[in-house]
Amino acid sequence: MLIVGCGDIGRRVAMRLMNRNRDVTAVVRSETSAAAAGMTGAHVLRVDLDSDSPPAGWASGYGEVYYFAPPPREGDTDGRLRRCLAQFGATGTQPARIVYISTSAVYGDCGGAWISEAQPVSPTTARGRRRLDAENRLREWTQAHSVSLVILRVPGIYGPGKLPLARLEQGLPVLREADAPWTNRIHADDLAAICIAAMQADRPAVVYNVSDGHPGNMTDYFFRVADAAGLPRPPEVDREEAGRVLSPGMLSFLQDSRRMKNDKLLRELDITLQYPDLDAGLESCFTG
């Protein structure tokens, strides 16, 4: 098994697989990431997916591939994924299945409506357009090479080590709750379990919405994290002021509003969420 982009979620997947005595190779770019991935017991490869001269044969011989590497921060395409697929093609031995973590941002703004996997994609942000480019490239490549593909459209991820505590400690503002759009989330450990289930399913669908099925809004999320951590709730600002004081990255998450159905995921992948709502998930972050 190959995990391309073995960050936090990749390490959670790797540890679960290693506990099942699976042979796992983790692909990372930095020395720091290599050290963290090595703690799982997986084999570690350092590969720069922004380089046109990667190590020879690094992608050869893997039957199952988890592709978790993020796209570049700029542009509307994902050159990293394209270079990775070119390496698979160069080896002459394609994987049997690829599980790809995409983003729910490919749907764009749905006006707060409940959406299923049948919802047309219409990304409103560059972040969403990059992920849609990757999805389309993967569909084309896997169809051409008879490789199974599962795309997981993932919203906000939270869990131990993945909470906005530094932001709360700085007292940075949030959009007032009355103006906050609908958002969705998934606990990191549940996402790791879903990735493995997607790889192991006999006949999975191509696309699954991933969420805990209990949408909220980002302001409420910050308030509840602050309460759980014993920190002051952040100040609220209206939309006009938000455009001046919030970061471009934060603003991009406030452009879209949607509520994601997860019934297809639960039914077809036979998933029982360990953390089915934010209350259960936040408790896990502070109780060890």
C-alpha positions as CSV (number, residue, x, y, z in Angstrom):
1,M,0.0,0.0,0.0
2,L,1.2,3.5,-0.8
3,I,0.1,6.7,1.0
4,V,1.0,9.7,-1.1
5,G,1.0,12.8,1.1
6,C,1.3,11.1,4.5
7,G,0.3,14.0,6.8
8,D,-2.0,13.8,9.8
9,I,-4.8,11.7,8.1
10,G,-2.2,9.6,6.3
11,R,-0.5,8.7,9.5
12,R,-3.8,7.8,11.1
13,V,-4.5,5.5,8.1
14,A,-1.0,4.1,8.2
15,M,-1.2,3.2,11.9
16,R,-4.5,1.4,11.4
17,L,-3.0,-0.6,8.5
18,M,0.2,-1.4,10.3
19,N,-1.9,-2.8,13.2
20,R,-3.4,-5.2,10.6
21,N,0.1,-6.2,9.5
22,R,-0.2,-4.5,6.2
23,D,2.9,-3.4,4.2
24,V,2.7,0.4,4.0
25,T,4.9,3.0,2.3
26,A,4.4,6.6,3.1
27,V,5.4,9.3,0.7
28,V,6.3,12.7,2.2
29,R,8.3,15.8,1.1
30,S,10.0,17.2,4.2
31,E,12.4,15.7,6.7
32,T,10.0,16.6,9.5
33,S,7.1,14.8,7.8
34,A,9.4,11.8,7.2
35,A,10.2,11.6,10.9
36,A,6.5,11.7,11.8
37,A,5.5,9.1,9.2
38,G,8.3,6.9,10.4
39,M,6.8,6.8,13.8
40,T,3.9,4.7,12.4
41,G,6.3,1.9,11.4
42,A,5.7,2.5,7.7
43,H,8.4,2.6,5.1
44,V,9.1,6.2,4.2
45,L,10.0,7.8,0.8
46,R,10.8,11.4,0.4
47,V,9.5,12.7,-2.9
48,D,8.9,16.3,-4.1
49,L,5.8,16.2,-6.2
50,D,6.7,19.7,-7.5
51,S,9.8,18.4,-9.0
52,D,10.0,17.3,-12.7
53,S,12.9,14.9,-11.7
54,P,11.6,12.6,-9.0
55,P,13.5,9.5,-7.8
56,A,13.3,6.7,-10.4
57,G,10.7,4.0,-9.9
58,W,9.3,5.4,-6.6
59,A,5.7,4.7,-7.6
60,S,6.3,1.2,-8.9
61,G,4.6,-2.0,-7.6
62,Y,1.8,-0.7,-5.3
63,G,-1.6,-2.3,-5.6
64,E,-3.5,0.1,-3.4
65,V,-2.9,3.9,-3.4
66,Y,-4.2,6.5,-1.0
67,Y,-3.6,9.9,-2.5
68,F,-3.8,12.6,0.2
69,A,-1.3,15.1,-1.1
70,P,-2.8,18.6,-1.3
71,P,-2.7,20.6,-4.5
72,P,-0.5,23.6,-4.8
73,R,-1.7,26.8,-3.1
74,E,-2.2,28.7,-6.3
75,G,-3.8,28.2,-9.7
76,D,-6.8,26.2,-10.8
77,T,-5.0,22.9,-11.6
78,D,-3.1,20.2,-9.6
79,G,0.3,19.6,-11.2
80,R,1.3,17.4,-8.3
81,L,-1.3,14.8,-9.0
82,R,-0.5,14.9,-12.7
83,R,3.2,14.2,-12.0
84,C,2.3,11.3,-9.7
85,L,0.0,9.7,-12.3
86,A,2.8,10.1,-14.9
87,Q,5.0,8.1,-12.6
88,F,2.4,5.3,-12.3
89,G,2.2,5.3,-16.1
90,A,6.0,5.1,-16.5
91,T,6.3,2.0,-14.2
92,G,4.0,-0.1,-16.4
93,T,2.3,-1.5,-13.2
94,Q,-0.8,0.5,-12.3
95,P,-2.5,0.1,-8.9
96,A,-5.8,-1.7,-8.6
97,R,-7.5,1.1,-6.7
98,I,-6.9,4.8,-5.8
99,V,-8.7,6.4,-2.9
100,Y,-8.5,10.2,-3.2
101,I,-9.4,12.8,-0.6
102,S,-11.1,15.7,-2.3
103,T,-13.1,18.6,-0.8
104,S,-16.7,19.4,-0.5
105,A,-15.8,22.8,-2.0
106,V,-16.2,21.3,-5.5
107,Y,-19.9,21.8,-5.0
108,G,-19.7,25.5,-4.5
109,D,-22.5,27.5,-2.9
110,C,-25.7,25.5,-2.5
111,G,-27.6,28.1,-0.6
112,G,-27.7,26.0,2.5
113,A,-29.6,23.1,0.8
114,W,-29.1,19.5,1.8
115,I,-27.1,17.9,-1.0
116,S,-26.2,14.3,-2.0
117,E,-23.5,13.0,-4.4
118,A,-25.9,13.8,-7.3
119,Q,-25.4,17.6,-6.7
120,P,-23.8,19.2,-9.7
121,V,-20.3,20.5,-9.0
122,S,-19.7,24.3,-9.4
123,P,-16.7,25.4,-7.3
124,T,-16.6,29.1,-6.4
125,T,-13.1,29.1,-5.0
126,A,-9.7,28.4,-6.5
127,R,-9.3,25.8,-3.8
128,G,-12.4,24.0,-5.1
129,R,-11.3,24.3,-8.7
130,R,-8.0,22.7,-8.0
131,R,-9.7,19.8,-6.4
132,L,-12.2,19.4,-9.2
133,D,-9.3,19.4,-11.7
134,A,-7.7,16.6,-9.7
135,E,-11.0,14.7,-9.6
136,N,-11.4,15.0,-13.4
137,R,-7.8,14.0,-14.1
138,L,-8.2,11.0,-11.9
139,R,-11.4,9.9,-13.6
140,E,-9.8,10.1,-17.0
141,W,-6.6,8.3,-16.0
142,T,-8.3,5.5,-14.0
143,Q,-10.8,4.9,-16.8
144,A,-8.0,4.7,-19.4
145,H,-6.0,2.3,-17.2
146,S,-8.9,0.2,-15.8
147,V,-8.1,1.3,-12.2
148,S,-10.8,1.5,-9.6
149,L,-11.3,5.0,-8.1
150,V,-13.0,6.3,-5.0
151,I,-13.3,10.0,-4.4
152,L,-14.1,11.2,-0.9
153,R,-15.5,14.7,-0.8
154,V,-14.5,15.9,2.6
155,P,-15.5,19.0,4.6
156,G,-13.8,20.5,7.6
157,I,-11.6,18.0,9.5
158,Y,-11.2,18.3,13.3
159,G,-9.8,16.1,16.1
160,P,-6.9,16.0,18.6
161,G,-4.2,18.3,17.2
162,K,-6.5,19.7,14.6
163,L,-8.4,22.4,16.5
164,P,-8.1,26.2,16.1
165,L,-6.7,26.7,19.5
166,A,-3.9,29.1,18.5
167,R,-6.5,31.2,16.7
168,L,-8.7,31.3,19.7
169,E,-5.8,32.1,22.0
170,Q,-5.0,35.1,19.8
171,G,-8.6,36.3,20.1
172,L,-9.1,36.7,16.3
173,P,-12.7,37.5,15.3
174,V,-15.2,35.3,13.5
175,L,-18.2,36.2,11.4
176,R,-21.3,36.8,13.5
177,E,-23.4,33.7,13.8
178,A,-26.5,35.2,12.3
179,D,-24.5,35.6,9.0
180,A,-22.6,32.4,9.2
181,P,-23.2,29.9,6.4
182,W,-23.9,26.2,6.9
183,T,-20.7,24.1,7.2
184,N,-20.0,20.4,7.6
185,R,-17.3,18.4,9.5
186,I,-15.8,15.0,10.1
187,H,-13.6,13.7,12.9
188,A,-10.1,12.8,11.8
189,D,-10.3,9.3,13.2
190,D,-13.6,8.7,11.4
191,L,-12.1,9.9,8.2
192,A,-9.2,7.5,8.5
193,A,-11.6,4.6,9.0
194,I,-13.7,5.8,6.0
195,C,-10.5,5.9,3.8
196,I,-9.7,2.2,4.7
197,A,-13.4,1.1,4.1
198,A,-13.4,2.8,0.7
199,M,-10.2,0.8,-0.2
200,Q,-11.6,-2.5,1.0
201,A,-15.2,-2.2,-0.3
202,D,-16.1,-4.8,-3.0
203,R,-17.9,-2.5,-5.4
204,P,-17.7,1.1,-4.1
205,A,-19.2,4.0,-5.8
206,V,-16.9,6.6,-7.4
207,V,-17.9,9.5,-5.1
208,Y,-19.0,9.7,-1.5
209,N,-19.9,12.7,0.6
210,V,-18.0,12.5,3.9
211,S,-19.5,14.2,7.0
212,D,-20.9,13.3,10.4
213,G,-24.4,14.3,9.1
214,H,-24.8,17.1,11.6
215,P,-24.1,20.4,9.9
216,G,-23.6,23.6,11.8
217,N,-21.8,26.8,11.2
218,M,-18.2,27.9,11.6
219,T,-19.0,30.5,14.3
220,D,-20.8,27.9,16.5
221,Y,-17.8,25.6,15.9
222,F,-15.3,28.2,17.2
223,F,-17.6,28.9,20.2
224,R,-17.9,25.3,21.1
225,V,-14.2,24.6,20.8
226,A,-13.5,27.7,22.9
227,D,-15.9,26.5,25.6
228,A,-14.4,23.0,25.6
229,A,-10.9,24.3,25.9
230,G,-11.8,26.9,28.6
231,L,-10.9,29.8,26.3
232,P,-12.8,33.1,25.8
233,R,-15.2,33.0,22.8
234,P,-13.9,35.0,19.9
235,P,-15.4,38.4,19.0
236,E,-18.0,38.5,16.2
237,V,-17.9,40.9,13.2
238,D,-20.5,41.5,10.5
239,R,-19.9,40.6,6.9
240,E,-18.6,44.1,5.9
241,E,-16.0,44.1,8.6
242,A,-15.2,40.4,8.0
243,G,-14.1,41.3,4.5
244,R,-11.5,43.7,6.0
245,V,-10.2,41.7,9.0
246,L,-10.5,38.0,8.2
247,S,-7.8,36.2,6.2
248,P,-8.4,35.3,2.5
249,G,-8.3,31.6,3.6
250,M,-10.9,32.1,6.2
251,L,-13.1,34.1,3.9
252,S,-12.9,31.4,1.3
253,F,-14.6,29.0,3.7
254,L,-17.5,31.5,4.2
255,Q,-18.4,31.8,0.6
256,D,-20.3,28.5,0.4
257,S,-23.3,27.2,2.3
258,R,-24.4,23.6,2.1
259,R,-25.6,20.7,4.3
260,M,-24.1,17.3,3.2
261,K,-26.1,14.0,3.4
262,N,-24.0,11.1,4.5
263,D,-26.5,8.2,4.1
264,K,-24.8,6.8,1.0
265,L,-21.5,6.6,2.8
266,L,-22.9,4.9,5.9
267,R,-24.9,2.4,3.9
268,E,-22.6,1.4,1.1
269,L,-19.3,1.4,3.1
270,D,-21.0,-0.1,6.2
271,I,-19.6,2.7,8.3
272,T,-20.5,3.4,11.9
273,L,-19.1,6.7,13.0
274,Q,-17.1,6.7,16.2
275,Y,-17.9,10.4,16.6
276,P,-21.3,11.0,15.0
277,D,-21.6,14.6,16.2
278,L,-19.5,17.5,17.4
279,D,-20.2,16.9,21.1
280,A,-18.8,13.4,21.0
281,G,-15.9,14.5,18.8
282,L,-14.8,17.4,21.0
283,E,-14.9,15.3,24.1
284,S,-12.4,13.0,22.5
285,C,-10.1,16.0,21.9
286,F,-9.8,16.9,25.6
287,T,-10.1,13.5,27.4
288,G,-7.1,11.8,25.8
